[in-house]
Amino acid sequence: MHIRLPAEWEHQSGVLLAWPHGHGDWLPQLGMVEPVYVELVTWITRFEPVVIVCRDADHRGHIQSLLSDVPASAGKIIYCDIPTNDTWIRDYGPITVMADGSPLLLDFAFNSWGNKYAWDKDNAATRHLHETGLFGDTPMETIKLVLEGGSIESDGRGTLLTTSQCLLSRQRNPDLDREEITRRLSQLLGVAKILWLNSGRLAGDDTDSHIDILARFCSPESIVYTHCDDPGDEHFTDLGRMEEELRALRTPHQTPYHLVPLPWPDAKYDASGRRLAATYTNFLIINQAVLVPVYHDPADERALRTVEECFPGRTVVPIFSTPLIHQGGSLHCSTMQLPRGVLK
């Protein structure tokens, strides 16, 4: 069987969202974050369907009232009542591979980034979604390996970009070393080559350096990445080392990648003074568009222009995402794309 992990820019049948609810960490910030989800649905439904995971029927009714005036959404919103602990469905939703050209859902184990928070409901969410019939006859396999969607980045041609700090974390797969994880991912995702970054972190990040806050493929030959140009910032040295590692990477044709730096936003803090993980790299690619997190920051416009240059022909949409980073994630973290053929 030939297995391939699609790139995010390939055609999608829809996007998964898990709507925030008041039975978890979002309770004191619901009024601040729900408008972000309304904006996400508003834009995604212009290009493709959205599947919204609701906690229960009452939660669904509340969400429907918020979305009642969203244009272009008729017939493009699917609601599923599935209990969740949190909203970061990128990390517990299905990872879709193409098996001999047809979609196959992989339900990897999720333990909340190394047992940092409650995760029992999130870990069961993909199975429950599959049981609803949402994915039609698309098959699903349950995998015992702990793996989060935000920790891997695919070029669609057998190359995976990731970080050693996350994938080699002893709190995820303590019995597996780099060689064994490489073997398992090669088998499960059809990966021929894994590019490992050993440097790169953001203060306020709970994920142990997910790749989707640091560096992303924008084509099989190009990588866009988080760049810190402020020598006085705590991230300057480490992100500089990451940049050097990126320069040393080679494509399967043994050529250097075309590297595109994204600007560095001003430091963002919560009310307690904790620094938040603000990055422009956590964008979401959808059909004909790219949704980019912005922060009412002087660097926003430059970031949008940079992403536009990386994805010619796609509409680039700014989404105000400061509310999201108050809980440690951003746009990409809160979504999971479903490739062509998954939604029936």
KEBAGU-183984 format. One line per field, with one value per residue (C-alpha): residue number from 1; residue in one letter; y, x, z. Coordinates in Angstrom, 2 decimals. Example, Ala and Ser with C-alpha at 12.3 -4.5 7.8 and 13.67 -1.06 7.14 Angstrom:
resi c(1/2)
resn c(A/S)
Y c(-4.50/-1.06)
X c(12.30/13.67)
Z c(7.80/7.14)
END
This chain:
resi c(1/2/3/4/5/6/7/8/9/10/11/12/13/14/15/16/17/18/19/20/21/22/23/24/25/26/27/28/29/30/31/32/33/34/35/36/37/38/39/40/41/42/43/44/45/46/47/48/49/50/51/52/53/54/55/56/57/58/59/60/61/62/63/64/65/66/67/68/69/70/71/72/73/74/75/76/77/78/79/80/81/82/83/84/85/86/87/88/89/90/91/92/93/94/95/96/97/98/99/100/101/102/103/104/105/106/107/108/109/110/111/112/113/114/115/116/117/118/119/120/121/122/123/124/125/126/127/128/129/130/131/132/133/134/135/136/137/138/139/140/141/142/143/144/145/146/147/148/149/150/151/152/153/154/155/156/157/158/159/160/161/162/163/164/165/166/167/168/169/170/171/172/173/174/175/176/177/178/179/180/181/182/183/184/185/186/187/188/189/190/191/192/193/194/195/196/197/198/199/200/201/202/203/204/205/206/207/208/209/210/211/212/213/214/215/216/217/218/219/220/221/222/223/224/225/226/227/228/229/230/231/232/233/234/235/236/237/238/239/240/241/242/243/244/245/246/247/248/249/250/251/252/253/254/255/256/257/258/259/260/261/262/263/264/265/266/267/268/269/270/271/272/273/274/275/276/277/278/279/280/281/282/283/284/285/286/287/288/289/290/291/292/293/294/295/296/297/298/299/300/301/302/303/304/305/306/307/308/309/310/311/312/313/314/315/316/317/318/319/320/321/322/323/324/325/326/327/328/329/330/331/332/333/334/335/336/337/338/339/340/341/342/343/344)
resn c(M/H/I/R/L/P/A/E/W/E/H/Q/S/G/V/L/L/A/W/P/H/G/H/G/D/W/L/P/Q/L/G/M/V/E/P/V/Y/V/E/L/V/T/W/I/T/R/F/E/P/V/V/I/V/C/R/D/A/D/H/R/G/H/I/Q/S/L/L/S/D/V/P/A/S/A/G/K/I/I/Y/C/D/I/P/T/N/D/T/W/I/R/D/Y/G/P/I/T/V/M/A/D/G/S/P/L/L/L/D/F/A/F/N/S/W/G/N/K/Y/A/W/D/K/D/N/A/A/T/R/H/L/H/E/T/G/L/F/G/D/T/P/M/E/T/I/K/L/V/L/E/G/G/S/I/E/S/D/G/R/G/T/L/L/T/T/S/Q/C/L/L/S/R/Q/R/N/P/D/L/D/R/E/E/I/T/R/R/L/S/Q/L/L/G/V/A/K/I/L/W/L/N/S/G/R/L/A/G/D/D/T/D/S/H/I/D/I/L/A/R/F/C/S/P/E/S/I/V/Y/T/H/C/D/D/P/G/D/E/H/F/T/D/L/G/R/M/E/E/E/L/R/A/L/R/T/P/H/Q/T/P/Y/H/L/V/P/L/P/W/P/D/A/K/Y/D/A/S/G/R/R/L/A/A/T/Y/T/N/F/L/I/I/N/Q/A/V/L/V/P/V/Y/H/D/P/A/D/E/R/A/L/R/T/V/E/E/C/F/P/G/R/T/V/V/P/I/F/S/T/P/L/I/H/Q/G/G/S/L/H/C/S/T/M/Q/L/P/R/G/V/L/K)
Y c(0.00/3.44/5.98/9.74/12.62/15.49/19.03/21.51/23.49/20.53/20.58/20.18/18.87/20.95/22.23/20.99/23.41/22.66/25.63/27.00/26.30/27.33/23.95/24.45/27.02/29.31/30.17/33.62/34.53/33.24/36.71/37.57/34.41/33.54/36.49/34.98/31.72/33.60/35.33/31.99/30.43/33.54/33.24/29.47/29.03/31.34/28.65/25.29/23.63/23.81/21.06/22.55/20.30/21.36/20.17/19.29/20.38/23.54/24.53/23.90/26.19/28.92/28.61/28.64/31.90/33.45/32.34/33.18/36.22/34.74/35.23/32.36/29.77/28.11/24.41/24.83/24.30/20.82/20.51/17.50/17.14/15.69/16.40/17.94/19.18/21.99/23.59/22.66/20.13/20.38/18.15/15.58/15.57/13.02/13.11/12.11/10.20/9.02/5.22/4.17/7.47/7.23/9.01/7.09/8.70/8.09/8.55/9.01/9.03/12.46/13.13/16.94/17.72/15.40/15.25/18.99/19.23/17.04/15.12/12.16/13.67/15.16/11.83/10.19/12.97/11.57/8.17/9.78/11.92/8.81/7.04/9.83/8.95/12.38/10.85/8.46/5.29/6.81/4.21/5.04/3.39/3.93/4.39/4.03/6.41/9.88/12.44/15.90/17.44/20.69/18.86/17.79/19.65/17.86/18.92/16.37/14.53/12.41/14.99/15.84/18.87/18.63/19.41/17.06/18.85/17.83/14.44/13.17/14.40/11.68/12.69/11.52/8.27/7.47/4.09/5.32/6.93/9.03/6.01/4.19/7.29/7.85/4.26/4.50/7.80/6.56/3.58/5.36/8.61/7.40/9.61/9.14/11.91/13.70/17.12/17.65/21.09/21.02/24.73/27.00/27.84/30.49/31.70/30.88/27.76/24.58/22.25/21.80/23.62/22.52/23.08/25.06/28.01/27.98/26.93/25.86/24.55/26.95/24.76/21.61/23.86/26.75/27.21/30.27/30.69/32.76/35.25/37.37/40.47/42.03/41.29/42.31/39.73/36.47/34.51/36.08/33.53/30.38/31.42/32.44/28.90/27.57/29.79/28.31/24.81/25.74/27.01/23.65/21.62/20.16/19.15/15.58/16.97/18.12/21.82/24.40/25.43/28.89/30.45/33.26/35.01/36.21/39.40/39.45/41.01/43.06/41.00/40.20/39.52/38.45/40.25/38.33/39.39/35.99/36.28/34.85/32.84/35.35/34.17/34.73/31.22/29.65/30.44/28.14/27.25/26.55/26.30/29.49/31.34/31.64/32.85/34.63/35.46/39.16/41.03/44.74/44.97/47.19/44.02/42.73/44.32/43.10/39.59/39.62/40.82/38.08/35.33/36.75/36.43/32.82/31.83/33.68/33.41/32.86/35.40/36.33/37.10/38.65/37.14/38.98/36.22/37.80/36.14/32.72/33.12/33.83/30.07/29.15/28.48/30.34/29.82/26.68/25.08/25.62/23.97/20.73/20.50/17.50/16.62/15.87/12.87/12.84/14.57/12.80)
X c(0.00/1.32/0.87/1.22/0.65/-0.85/0.44/-1.97/-2.26/-3.85/-7.61/-9.69/-13.20/-13.57/-12.11/-12.74/-13.28/-14.00/-15.94/-14.85/-17.18/-17.53/-16.61/-12.85/-10.10/-12.00/-14.74/-13.43/-12.54/-15.51/-16.75/-13.32/-12.64/-15.99/-15.85/-12.59/-14.39/-17.25/-14.67/-13.04/-16.33/-17.24/-14.11/-13.73/-17.30/-16.55/-14.23/-15.28/-17.45/-16.79/-17.45/-18.10/-17.69/-20.17/-20.21/-23.92/-27.28/-27.46/-23.98/-24.96/-27.97/-25.77/-23.29/-26.05/-27.35/-23.88/-23.58/-27.11/-25.96/-22.81/-22.98/-22.35/-22.68/-25.93/-25.28/-21.60/-21.76/-22.01/-22.57/-21.45/-22.25/-19.04/-17.70/-14.21/-11.81/-10.42/-10.47/-7.09/-8.41/-5.27/-3.63/-6.36/-8.31/-7.68/-4.49/-5.43/-3.12/-3.84/-3.65/-3.41/-5.06/-7.98/-8.22/-7.42/-7.96/-5.30/-6.43/-3.18/-3.10/-3.32/-2.16/-2.38/1.21/2.72/-0.01/-0.13/-3.93/-7.05/-7.26/-9.65/-12.48/-10.13/-8.40/-11.77/-13.06/-11.85/-13.36/-16.67/-16.65/-16.11/-18.97/-21.39/-20.93/-19.45/-16.71/-18.96/-17.12/-13.66/-11.80/-10.03/-7.15/-6.41/-2.69/-1.16/1.70/1.26/1.38/-0.15/-1.06/0.70/3.99/4.41/4.57/4.35/5.50/3.10/6.00/7.34/9.31/8.32/9.50/9.38/11.20/13.16/12.04/8.45/8.65/11.40/9.70/9.82/6.32/4.84/6.45/8.99/9.99/10.76/13.99/14.54/15.32/12.12/9.94/11.46/10.65/7.04/6.35/7.89/5.55/2.39/2.72/4.62/7.57/10.83/12.75/12.36/13.92/14.57/14.98/16.78/16.42/13.41/10.97/8.44/7.74/4.17/4.07/2.79/3.50/7.29/7.95/5.36/6.65/3.53/4.57/8.12/8.43/6.04/6.34/4.81/5.88/7.99/11.05/10.18/9.93/8.55/9.72/9.56/12.44/13.49/15.49/15.58/18.93/17.38/14.61/14.90/14.23/16.96/19.74/17.64/15.66/18.95/20.23/17.01/17.57/21.06/19.57/17.03/19.81/21.55/18.48/18.34/15.45/15.26/17.14/19.94/19.33/18.87/15.35/14.14/13.76/11.30/11.46/8.25/8.49/8.66/5.68/6.08/5.95/2.43/1.55/-1.51/-2.84/-0.47/2.60/3.10/4.45/2.22/3.32/2.60/3.70/2.59/3.67/0.49/-1.53/-4.17/-4.14/-7.58/-8.96/-7.94/-7.03/-4.66/-5.92/-3.16/-3.11/-2.62/-2.34/-3.00/0.78/3.03/4.41/0.97/1.00/4.49/3.52/0.46/2.52/5.09/2.44/0.85/4.19/4.51/1.04/0.42/-3.13/-4.62/-6.63/-4.75/-7.08/-6.03/-7.75/-7.31/-5.87/-4.72/-7.64/-6.44/-2.87/-4.18/-4.75/-1.52/-2.69/-3.61/-5.38/-3.65/-3.89/-7.65/-8.36/-7.74/-8.10/-9.85/-8.39/-10.39/-12.70/-12.97/-16.34/-19.11)
Z c(0.00/-0.92/1.90/1.47/3.89/1.87/2.10/3.66/0.41/-1.40/-1.98/1.17/1.75/4.92/8.18/11.72/14.63/18.30/19.67/23.08/25.98/29.60/31.11/30.89/30.75/28.37/30.89/31.94/28.34/26.31/25.47/24.14/22.10/20.53/18.08/16.76/16.00/14.35/12.13/11.34/10.28/8.28/6.17/5.92/4.67/1.76/0.45/1.95/4.61/8.36/10.89/14.33/17.34/20.05/23.65/23.60/22.16/24.32/23.22/19.60/19.92/21.38/18.51/15.90/17.35/17.07/13.45/12.33/10.36/8.84/5.06/2.62/5.39/4.27/3.81/4.68/8.47/9.97/13.72/15.77/19.47/20.91/24.43/24.52/27.17/25.03/21.58/20.09/17.58/15.45/18.04/18.73/15.48/12.71/10.67/7.12/4.82/1.30/1.06/-2.58/-3.43/-0.98/2.40/5.58/8.98/11.62/15.22/17.12/20.92/22.56/26.14/26.25/25.28/27.85/30.54/31.09/31.25/31.20/27.93/28.22/26.15/23.55/23.08/22.29/20.00/16.68/17.43/18.37/15.22/13.11/14.88/13.91/10.23/9.51/7.37/5.49/4.54/5.05/7.14/10.40/12.22/15.92/16.60/20.07/19.25/20.81/18.00/17.63/14.29/15.13/15.62/11.99/8.70/5.32/1.86/0.33/-1.29/1.54/3.55/7.11/9.11/12.91/16.16/18.36/21.53/20.88/19.19/21.48/24.65/27.31/28.42/25.10/23.99/26.74/25.33/21.82/20.67/17.56/15.41/16.39/16.02/12.57/11.65/12.89/11.15/7.95/8.04/9.16/7.20/4.16/5.04/3.18/4.98/8.32/8.82/12.54/14.13/17.47/18.27/18.38/21.15/22.09/25.62/26.63/24.45/26.15/23.23/23.61/20.33/17.84/14.33/13.33/15.50/14.14/10.49/7.70/4.19/1.67/-1.27/-1.55/-2.02/0.35/4.12/5.89/9.48/12.65/12.69/15.67/14.72/18.20/19.94/23.25/23.06/25.00/21.79/19.68/20.22/20.06/16.99/15.39/15.91/14.37/11.34/10.92/11.06/8.40/6.15/6.46/5.42/1.94/-0.30/-1.65/-4.66/-2.31/-2.91/-0.13/0.72/-0.21/3.24/3.95/7.35/8.99/11.08/14.85/16.65/19.81/22.99/24.17/27.82/29.78/32.85/35.13/33.14/31.48/27.96/25.25/22.21/19.44/16.00/12.42/11.45/12.86/9.72/8.20/4.50/3.04/-0.50/-2.35/0.85/3.81/7.19/9.11/12.83/13.57/16.86/16.19/15.94/13.77/12.12/11.04/7.58/6.77/7.86/5.60/2.62/3.26/3.38/0.24/-1.57/-0.36/-1.63/-4.90/-6.16/-2.71/-0.75/2.43/5.34/8.69/11.75/15.06/17.26/20.51/22.36/21.16/22.37/25.88/26.07/24.32/20.76/17.60/14.26/13.06/16.51/16.63/13.26/11.38/7.62/6.07/2.66/-0.46/-0.07/3.73/4.08/2.22)
END
